Amino acid sequence: MAPLSLFLFTLLLISSNTIATQDMEQQELLGLSEVMGSLLNDPDWPQAHPFPCSDTPWPGVKCEIGLSPPFFHVTKIHIGPDILDPPCKISANLSHSLLKLPYLKSLSIFNCFTSSSVSLFPALFDSLLYLEHLSLQSNPSLSGEIPSSLGNAASLRVLSLSQNSLNGVIPLSIGGLVCLEQLDLSYNKLSGEVPQSVGGLKSLSILDLSWNALEGELTSSLGQLQLLQKIDLSSNQLRGKIPLTLGMLHRLVLLDLSHNFINGPIPKSFEGLKNLEYLILDHNPLNSVVPLFIESLEKLKSISLSECRIEGSIPMSLSSLKTLTALSLSHNNLSGRIPKELGKLPNLDLLNLSHNQLSGEVYFTNGFVKKLGKRLDLRGNYGVCWNNNMSVVDSDDETPYCLNSNGGTRNESEEDSKKIQPAWNQWEDDHSSTSTRSNHPSWDKNLLLSFCAFVVEVVLCSCLLL
Protein backbone atom coordinates (compact mmCIF):
# COMPACT_ATOMS: atom_id res chain seq x y z
CA MET A 1 0.00 0.00 0.00
CA ALA A 2 2.89 2.37 0.85
CA PRO A 3 4.50 2.06 -2.63
CA LEU A 4 1.13 2.87 -4.25
CA SER A 5 0.71 6.01 -2.11
CA LEU A 6 4.22 7.13 -2.99
CA PHE A 7 3.49 6.59 -6.69
CA LEU A 8 0.26 8.62 -6.53
CA PHE A 9 2.03 11.47 -4.68
CA THR A 10 4.82 11.54 -7.27
CA LEU A 11 2.29 11.53 -10.10
CA LEU A 12 0.40 14.42 -8.50
CA LEU A 13 3.64 16.38 -8.05
CA ILE A 14 4.67 15.82 -11.68
CA SER A 15 1.26 16.81 -12.98
CA SER A 16 1.19 20.00 -10.89
CA ASN A 17 4.67 20.95 -12.09
CA THR A 18 3.64 20.26 -15.68
CA ILE A 19 0.71 22.65 -15.29
CA ALA A 20 2.99 25.22 -13.68
CA THR A 21 5.63 25.09 -16.39
CA GLN A 22 3.06 25.78 -19.08
CA ASP A 23 0.66 28.16 -17.40
CA MET A 24 1.06 31.80 -16.53
CA GLU A 25 -1.64 34.28 -15.71
CA GLN A 26 -2.71 35.96 -18.93
CA GLN A 27 -2.62 39.45 -17.45
CA GLU A 28 0.91 38.95 -16.22
CA LEU A 29 2.11 37.48 -19.52
CA LEU A 30 0.62 40.44 -21.37
CA GLY A 31 2.30 42.87 -18.97
CA LEU A 32 5.69 41.22 -19.48
CA SER A 33 5.33 41.41 -23.28
CA GLU A 34 4.46 45.10 -23.08
CA VAL A 35 7.37 45.87 -20.77
CA MET A 36 9.86 44.08 -23.01
CA GLY A 37 8.34 45.77 -26.05
CA SER A 38 8.95 49.18 -24.48
CA LEU A 39 12.61 48.36 -23.87
CA LEU A 40 13.97 46.04 -26.56
CA ASN A 41 14.47 46.60 -30.25
CA ASP A 42 12.70 43.39 -31.21
CA PRO A 43 8.97 43.57 -32.07
CA ASP A 44 8.85 39.78 -32.37
CA TRP A 45 9.98 39.15 -28.80
CA PRO A 46 6.51 37.96 -27.60
CA GLN A 47 6.28 35.46 -30.48
CA ALA A 48 9.85 34.22 -29.88
CA HIS A 49 9.18 33.75 -26.14
CA PRO A 50 5.52 32.71 -25.69
CA PHE A 51 6.49 30.80 -22.52
CA PRO A 52 9.24 33.05 -21.05
CA CYS A 53 9.25 31.18 -17.75
CA SER A 54 9.49 27.65 -19.09
CA ASP A 55 9.77 26.36 -22.66
CA THR A 56 11.04 29.57 -24.34
CA PRO A 57 13.00 31.39 -21.66
CA TRP A 58 14.95 34.63 -22.06
CA PRO A 59 18.16 35.17 -20.00
CA GLY A 60 17.00 38.49 -18.57
CA VAL A 61 13.73 37.13 -17.16
CA LYS A 62 13.46 34.94 -14.08
CA CYS A 63 10.31 33.38 -12.63
CA GLU A 64 9.14 31.57 -9.53
CA ILE A 65 6.20 29.22 -9.04
CA GLY A 66 3.38 30.49 -6.87
CA LEU A 67 1.61 28.28 -4.37
CA SER A 68 -2.03 28.79 -5.13
CA PRO A 69 -2.64 28.40 -7.97
CA PRO A 70 0.73 26.93 -9.03
CA PHE A 71 1.37 29.47 -11.79
CA PHE A 72 4.64 31.04 -12.79
CA HIS A 73 5.21 34.66 -11.75
CA VAL A 74 7.85 37.03 -13.13
CA THR A 75 10.17 37.97 -10.27
CA LYS A 76 13.19 39.44 -12.10
CA ILE A 77 13.83 41.57 -15.21
CA HIS A 78 17.40 42.43 -16.13
CA ILE A 79 18.52 44.55 -19.10
CA GLY A 80 22.26 45.10 -19.31
CA PRO A 81 25.48 44.86 -21.30
CA ASP A 82 25.82 41.17 -20.47
CA ILE A 83 22.74 40.53 -22.63
CA LEU A 84 23.44 42.04 -26.04
CA ASP A 85 20.68 40.54 -28.13
CA PRO A 86 18.29 42.13 -28.65
CA PRO A 87 19.61 45.62 -27.77
CA CYS A 88 17.58 48.44 -26.25
CA LYS A 89 15.73 50.53 -28.78
CA ILE A 90 16.32 54.26 -29.17
CA SER A 91 12.87 55.12 -27.83
CA ALA A 92 13.14 52.81 -24.82
CA ASN A 93 11.00 53.89 -21.87
CA LEU A 94 9.83 52.71 -18.47
CA SER A 95 6.42 51.19 -19.17
CA HIS A 96 3.48 51.47 -16.78
CA SER A 97 2.84 47.83 -17.62
CA LEU A 98 5.33 47.04 -14.88
CA LEU A 99 2.33 47.39 -12.60
CA LYS A 100 0.94 44.21 -14.18
CA LEU A 101 3.88 42.31 -12.65
CA PRO A 102 2.92 42.50 -8.96
CA TYR A 103 5.36 39.75 -7.92
CA LEU A 104 8.44 41.52 -9.33
CA LYS A 105 11.33 41.41 -6.86
CA SER A 106 14.22 42.68 -8.96
CA LEU A 107 14.34 45.26 -11.76
CA SER A 108 17.71 46.26 -13.22
CA ILE A 109 18.16 48.33 -16.37
CA PHE A 110 21.64 49.47 -17.44
CA ASN A 111 22.53 51.87 -20.26
CA CYS A 112 19.15 51.59 -21.95
CA PHE A 113 17.57 55.06 -21.67
CA THR A 114 19.99 57.08 -23.77
CA SER A 115 17.84 59.30 -26.02
CA SER A 116 14.18 59.66 -25.13
CA SER A 117 13.36 61.40 -21.85
CA VAL A 118 12.32 58.91 -19.16
CA SER A 119 11.19 59.55 -15.57
CA LEU A 120 10.22 57.53 -12.51
CA PHE A 121 6.44 57.44 -12.13
CA PRO A 122 5.00 57.46 -8.56
CA ALA A 123 2.84 54.35 -8.98
CA LEU A 124 5.99 52.29 -9.51
CA PHE A 125 6.66 52.31 -5.78
CA ASP A 126 3.02 52.13 -4.74
CA SER A 127 2.20 48.89 -6.52
CA LEU A 128 5.35 46.73 -6.51
CA LEU A 129 5.03 45.62 -2.92
CA TYR A 130 7.56 42.77 -3.28
CA LEU A 131 10.28 44.85 -4.97
CA GLU A 132 13.59 44.23 -3.22
CA HIS A 133 16.18 45.29 -5.79
CA LEU A 134 15.91 48.34 -8.08
CA SER A 135 18.95 49.28 -10.17
CA LEU A 136 18.54 51.84 -12.93
CA GLN A 137 22.12 52.80 -13.75
CA SER A 138 24.00 54.60 -16.54
CA ASN A 139 20.84 55.89 -18.19
CA PRO A 140 21.64 59.48 -19.26
CA SER A 141 18.06 60.29 -20.32
CA LEU A 142 16.53 59.13 -17.03
CA SER A 143 15.70 62.50 -15.50
CA GLY A 144 13.15 64.25 -13.32
CA GLU A 145 12.67 63.97 -9.58
CA ILE A 146 12.60 60.94 -7.32
CA PRO A 147 8.93 60.61 -6.35
CA SER A 148 8.01 60.77 -2.68
CA SER A 149 6.15 57.47 -3.12
CA LEU A 150 9.60 55.85 -2.90
CA GLY A 151 9.01 55.52 0.83
CA ASN A 152 6.17 53.05 0.16
CA ALA A 153 8.54 50.42 -1.27
CA ALA A 154 9.03 48.97 2.18
CA SER A 155 10.62 45.73 0.91
CA LEU A 156 13.51 47.46 -0.92
CA ARG A 157 16.94 46.22 0.12
CA VAL A 158 18.99 47.68 -2.76
CA LEU A 159 18.26 51.03 -4.43
CA SER A 160 20.80 52.11 -7.05
CA LEU A 161 19.95 55.05 -9.30
CA SER A 162 23.51 56.11 -10.12
CA GLN A 163 24.87 57.73 -13.29
CA ASN A 164 21.58 59.15 -14.49
CA SER A 165 20.27 62.72 -14.82
CA LEU A 166 17.93 62.80 -11.84
CA ASN A 167 17.38 66.20 -10.24
CA GLY A 168 15.49 67.75 -7.36
CA VAL A 169 15.85 66.82 -3.71
CA ILE A 170 16.12 63.48 -1.96
CA PRO A 171 12.58 62.89 -0.66
CA LEU A 172 12.07 62.85 3.10
CA SER A 173 10.06 59.65 2.69
CA ILE A 174 13.28 57.76 2.03
CA GLY A 175 13.53 57.24 5.77
CA GLY A 176 10.67 54.74 5.53
CA LEU A 177 12.83 52.17 3.72
CA VAL A 178 13.64 50.30 6.90
CA CYS A 179 14.91 47.22 5.04
CA LEU A 180 17.26 49.16 2.76
CA GLU A 181 20.85 47.90 2.85
CA GLN A 182 22.41 49.80 -0.08
CA LEU A 183 21.56 53.31 -1.27
CA ASP A 184 23.43 54.65 -4.30
CA LEU A 185 22.27 57.93 -5.86
CA SER A 186 25.70 58.99 -7.10
CA TYR A 187 26.46 60.85 -10.34
CA ASN A 188 23.17 62.69 -10.72
CA LYS A 189 22.06 66.32 -10.38
CA LEU A 190 20.42 66.09 -6.99
CA SER A 191 20.30 69.23 -4.86
CA GLY A 192 19.16 70.29 -1.41
CA GLU A 193 20.34 68.78 1.86
CA VAL A 194 20.91 65.20 2.94
CA PRO A 195 17.58 64.65 4.72
CA GLN A 196 17.65 63.95 8.42
CA SER A 197 15.25 61.09 7.78
CA VAL A 198 18.15 58.94 6.49
CA GLY A 199 18.70 58.19 10.15
CA GLY A 200 15.75 55.83 9.87
CA LEU A 201 17.58 53.50 7.47
CA LYS A 202 18.64 51.19 10.29
CA SER A 203 19.70 48.34 7.96
CA LEU A 204 21.88 50.50 5.70
CA SER A 205 25.47 49.36 5.11
CA ILE A 206 26.36 51.41 1.98
CA LEU A 207 25.51 55.08 1.45
CA ASP A 208 26.76 56.72 -1.76
CA LEU A 209 25.49 60.20 -2.64
CA SER A 210 28.67 61.39 -4.36
CA TRP A 211 28.90 63.61 -7.44
CA ASN A 212 25.71 65.61 -6.98
CA ALA A 213 24.99 69.20 -5.94
CA LEU A 214 23.97 68.48 -2.35
CA GLU A 215 24.49 71.37 0.06
CA GLY A 216 24.02 72.39 3.66
CA GLU A 217 25.49 70.69 6.71
CA LEU A 218 25.88 66.98 7.25
CA THR A 219 23.04 65.64 9.34
CA SER A 220 24.02 64.18 12.70
CA SER A 221 21.40 61.45 12.19
CA LEU A 222 24.00 59.54 10.15
CA GLY A 223 25.42 58.45 13.48
CA GLN A 224 22.32 56.33 14.06
CA LEU A 225 23.20 53.97 11.19
CA GLN A 226 25.17 51.47 13.22
CA LEU A 227 25.55 48.99 10.32
CA LEU A 228 27.15 51.49 7.93
CA GLN A 229 30.39 50.30 6.34
CA LYS A 230 30.74 52.84 3.54
CA ILE A 231 29.90 56.57 3.35
CA ASP A 232 30.72 58.43 0.15
CA LEU A 233 29.47 62.02 0.02
CA SER A 234 32.32 63.34 -2.11
CA SER A 235 32.08 65.99 -4.84
CA ASN A 236 29.11 67.92 -3.51
CA GLN A 237 28.74 71.37 -1.93
CA LEU A 238 28.42 70.32 1.70
CA ARG A 239 29.47 72.81 4.39
CA GLY A 240 29.90 73.09 8.13
CA LYS A 241 31.54 70.80 10.66
CA ILE A 242 31.91 67.05 10.56
CA PRO A 243 29.26 65.65 12.93
CA LEU A 244 30.71 64.15 16.11
CA THR A 245 28.18 61.33 15.77
CA LEU A 246 30.11 59.83 12.85
CA GLY A 247 32.56 58.54 15.43
CA MET A 248 29.84 56.15 16.62
CA LEU A 249 29.89 54.16 13.36
CA HIS A 250 32.10 51.37 14.67
CA ARG A 251 31.71 49.21 11.54
CA LEU A 252 32.69 51.98 9.12
CA VAL A 253 35.38 50.93 6.63
CA LEU A 254 35.34 53.84 4.16
CA LEU A 255 34.63 57.53 4.76
CA ASP A 256 34.91 59.84 1.75
CA LEU A 257 33.91 63.48 2.25
CA SER A 258 36.37 64.89 -0.30
CA HIS A 259 35.75 67.85 -2.61
CA ASN A 260 33.29 69.74 -0.43
CA PHE A 261 33.48 72.85 1.76
CA ILE A 262 33.64 71.09 5.13
CA ASN A 263 35.46 72.79 8.00
CA GLY A 264 37.67 71.14 10.56
CA PRO A 265 38.91 69.98 12.83
CA ILE A 266 38.65 66.24 12.39
CA PRO A 267 36.61 65.33 15.50
CA LYS A 268 38.33 63.37 18.24
CA SER A 269 35.32 61.04 18.25
CA PHE A 270 36.89 59.47 15.14
CA GLU A 271 39.20 57.50 17.39
CA GLY A 272 36.21 55.18 17.82
CA LEU A 273 36.34 54.15 14.13
CA LYS A 274 38.40 51.05 14.84
CA ASN A 275 37.51 49.36 11.53
CA LEU A 276 38.21 52.38 9.32
CA GLU A 277 40.50 51.58 6.37
CA TYR A 278 39.99 54.58 4.07
CA LEU A 279 39.89 58.18 5.34
CA ILE A 280 39.48 60.55 2.38
CA LEU A 281 38.90 64.20 3.24
CA ASP A 282 40.97 66.02 0.59
CA HIS A 283 39.90 69.34 -0.97
CA ASN A 284 38.13 70.66 2.13
CA PRO A 285 39.10 73.78 4.11
CA LEU A 286 39.71 71.87 7.34
CA ASN A 287 42.19 74.48 8.65
CA SER A 288 43.49 71.95 11.13
CA VAL A 289 46.39 69.64 11.93
CA VAL A 290 46.94 65.94 11.39
CA PRO A 291 45.29 64.60 14.57
CA LEU A 292 47.49 62.65 16.96
CA PHE A 293 44.73 60.16 17.75
CA ILE A 294 44.97 58.83 14.21
CA GLU A 295 47.53 56.29 15.43
CA SER A 296 44.71 54.46 17.23
CA LEU A 297 43.06 53.60 13.88
CA GLU A 298 45.18 50.53 13.39
CA LYS A 299 43.39 49.25 10.26
CA LEU A 300 43.92 52.38 8.17
CA LYS A 301 45.15 51.65 4.65
CA SER A 302 44.73 55.03 3.00
CA ILE A 303 44.82 58.61 4.34
CA SER A 304 44.13 61.46 1.93
CA LEU A 305 44.21 65.00 3.34
CA SER A 306 45.51 66.91 0.31
CA GLU A 307 44.50 70.55 -0.13
CA CYS A 308 42.92 70.75 3.32
CA ARG A 309 44.93 73.70 4.70
CA ILE A 310 46.59 71.32 7.12
CA GLU A 311 49.42 72.93 9.11
CA GLY A 312 51.89 71.91 11.78
CA SER A 313 54.25 68.97 11.50
CA ILE A 314 53.80 65.41 10.27
CA PRO A 315 53.19 63.44 13.48
CA MET A 316 55.58 60.61 14.21
CA SER A 317 52.56 58.55 15.27
CA LEU A 318 51.73 57.86 11.61
CA SER A 319 54.65 55.44 11.57
CA SER A 320 52.68 53.10 13.86
CA LEU A 321 50.07 52.42 11.13
CA LYS A 322 51.56 49.19 9.83
CA THR A 323 48.70 48.54 7.38
CA LEU A 324 49.05 51.94 5.66
CA THR A 325 49.49 51.70 1.89
CA ALA A 326 48.86 55.32 0.79
CA LEU A 327 49.46 58.66 2.50
CA SER A 328 48.69 61.90 0.67
CA LEU A 329 49.22 65.23 2.44
CA SER A 330 50.09 67.38 -0.57
CA HIS A 331 49.30 71.09 -1.10
CA ASN A 332 49.06 72.01 2.57
CA ASN A 333 51.09 74.15 4.98
CA LEU A 334 52.99 71.40 6.74
CA SER A 335 56.39 72.33 8.14
CA GLY A 336 59.29 70.65 9.89
CA ARG A 337 61.11 67.47 8.96
CA ILE A 338 59.80 64.36 7.24
CA PRO A 339 59.85 61.51 9.78
CA LYS A 340 62.28 58.89 8.52
CA GLU A 341 60.12 56.27 10.23
CA LEU A 342 57.57 56.62 7.40
CA GLY A 343 60.09 54.84 5.19
CA LYS A 344 59.89 51.82 7.46
CA LEU A 345 56.15 51.22 6.98
CA PRO A 346 56.07 47.74 5.43
CA ASN A 347 53.04 48.24 3.17
CA LEU A 348 53.40 51.89 2.16
CA ASP A 349 53.26 52.16 -1.63
CA LEU A 350 52.39 55.84 -2.14
CA LEU A 351 53.69 58.87 -0.27
CA ASN A 352 52.76 62.33 -1.53
CA LEU A 353 54.05 65.20 0.61
CA SER A 354 54.50 67.64 -2.27
CA HIS A 355 53.92 71.40 -2.13
CA ASN A 356 54.26 72.05 1.58
CA GLN A 357 56.85 73.91 3.65
CA LEU A 358 58.79 70.88 4.83
CA SER A 359 62.53 71.14 5.39
CA GLY A 360 65.56 69.11 6.36
CA GLU A 361 67.30 66.08 4.99
CA VAL A 362 65.42 63.03 3.70
CA TYR A 363 66.65 59.88 5.43
CA PHE A 364 64.67 57.23 3.53
CA THR A 365 66.56 54.10 2.54
CA ASN A 366 67.46 53.43 -1.08
CA GLY A 367 65.22 50.38 -1.04
CA PHE A 368 62.20 52.42 0.01
CA VAL A 369 62.87 55.09 -2.62
CA LYS A 370 63.25 52.51 -5.39
CA LYS A 371 60.10 50.65 -4.34
CA LEU A 372 57.92 53.75 -4.54
CA GLY A 373 59.55 55.36 -7.58
CA LYS A 374 57.29 58.11 -8.93
CA ARG A 375 54.76 57.33 -6.20
CA LEU A 376 57.12 59.15 -3.82
CA ASP A 377 56.50 62.87 -4.38
CA LEU A 378 58.32 65.53 -2.34
CA ARG A 379 58.29 68.31 -4.94
CA GLY A 380 57.57 71.89 -3.95
CA ASN A 381 59.25 71.65 -0.52
CA TYR A 382 62.17 74.01 -1.09
CA GLY A 383 63.73 73.34 2.28
CA VAL A 384 63.95 69.58 1.72
CA CYS A 385 67.04 67.86 0.30
CA TRP A 386 68.15 64.31 -0.38
CA ASN A 387 70.92 62.65 1.59
CA ASN A 388 74.14 62.65 -0.47
CA ASN A 389 74.45 58.90 -0.04
CA MET A 390 71.06 58.13 -1.61
CA SER A 391 70.49 56.96 -5.17
CA VAL A 392 67.33 58.75 -6.25
CA VAL A 393 65.69 56.77 -9.04
CA ASP A 394 63.48 59.56 -10.35
CA SER A 395 65.70 61.90 -12.35
CA ASP A 396 62.81 64.35 -12.71
CA ASP A 397 62.55 64.96 -8.98
CA GLU A 398 63.00 68.63 -8.14
CA THR A 399 64.26 67.91 -4.62
CA PRO A 400 67.97 68.91 -4.45
CA TYR A 401 70.83 67.05 -2.82
CA CYS A 402 72.04 68.37 0.49
CA LEU A 403 75.13 70.56 0.09
CA ASN A 404 76.44 70.11 3.61
CA SER A 405 77.12 66.67 5.03
CA ASN A 406 76.10 67.58 8.57
CA GLY A 407 72.97 69.36 7.94
CA GLY A 408 69.35 69.20 7.71
CA THR A 409 68.90 72.45 5.80
CA ARG A 410 70.07 73.66 2.45
CA ASN A 411 72.93 76.06 3.36
CA GLU A 412 75.23 77.06 0.51
CA SER A 413 78.87 78.02 1.08
CA GLU A 414 80.43 81.04 -0.62
CA GLU A 415 82.42 78.73 -2.92
CA ASP A 416 79.21 76.92 -3.97
CA SER A 417 77.46 80.24 -4.55
CA LYS A 418 80.17 81.38 -6.92
CA LYS A 419 79.77 78.24 -9.00
CA ILE A 420 76.22 79.13 -9.91
CA GLN A 421 76.78 82.83 -10.62
CA PRO A 422 76.17 84.01 -14.19
CA ALA A 423 79.25 84.23 -16.44
CA TRP A 424 79.01 87.98 -16.91
CA ASN A 425 79.44 88.53 -13.20
CA GLN A 426 82.34 86.18 -12.57
CA TRP A 427 85.04 88.40 -14.10
CA GLU A 428 84.22 91.29 -11.81
CA ASP A 429 84.02 89.12 -8.69
CA ASP A 430 87.29 87.33 -9.43
CA HIS A 431 89.19 90.59 -9.87
CA SER A 432 87.43 92.15 -6.96
CA SER A 433 88.46 89.31 -4.65
CA THR A 434 92.02 89.43 -5.98
CA SER A 435 92.20 93.13 -5.26
CA THR A 436 90.87 92.59 -1.82
CA ARG A 437 93.39 89.87 -1.03
CA SER A 438 96.30 92.18 -2.15
CA ASN A 439 94.97 95.13 -0.13
CA HIS A 440 94.67 97.34 -3.25
CA PRO A 441 91.60 99.35 -4.11
CA SER A 442 89.41 97.73 -6.75
CA TRP A 443 89.09 99.34 -10.18
CA ASP A 444 85.73 100.46 -11.46
CA LYS A 445 85.07 99.11 -14.97
CA ASN A 446 83.95 102.48 -16.36
CA LEU A 447 87.03 104.16 -14.92
CA LEU A 448 89.26 101.49 -16.44
CA LEU A 449 87.68 101.96 -19.88
CA SER A 450 88.13 105.74 -19.66
CA PHE A 451 91.79 105.29 -18.76
CA CYS A 452 92.36 102.98 -21.73
CA ALA A 453 90.70 105.48 -24.08
CA PHE A 454 92.95 108.24 -22.72
CA VAL A 455 96.09 106.16 -23.32
CA VAL A 456 95.04 105.42 -26.91
CA GLU A 457 94.37 109.12 -27.51
CA VAL A 458 97.82 110.12 -26.22
CA VAL A 459 99.52 107.55 -28.45
CA LEU A 460 97.66 108.80 -31.56
CA CYS A 461 98.56 112.43 -30.83
CA SER A 462 102.22 111.50 -30.43
CA CYS A 463 102.20 109.75 -33.80
CA LEU A 464 100.69 112.81 -35.52
CA LEU A 465 103.30 115.18 -34.04
CA LEU A 466 106.06 112.98 -35.31
ABEGO torsion letter per residue (X at the ends): XAAAAAAAAAAAAAAAAAAAAABBBAAAAAAAAAAAAAABBBAAAAAABABAABABBBAABBBBBBAOBBBBBBABBBBBAABAOBBBBAABBBBAAAAABAABABBBBBGABAABBBBBBAAAAAABAABABBBBBGBAABBEBBBAAAAABAABABBBABGBABBEBBBAAAAABAABABBBABGBABBEBBBAAAAABAABABBBABGBABBEBBBAAAAABAABABBBABGBABBEBBBAAAAABAABABBBABGBABBOBBBAAAAABAABABBBABGBBAGBBBBAAAAABAABABBBABGAGBBEBBBAAAAABAABABBBABGBABBEBBBAAAAABAABABBBABGBABBEBBABBAAAAAAAEAABBABGBAABBBBAABBBABAABABBBBABAABABBBBBAAAAAAABBAAAAAAAAAAAAAAAAGBBBBBAAAAAAAAAAAAAAAAAAAAAX
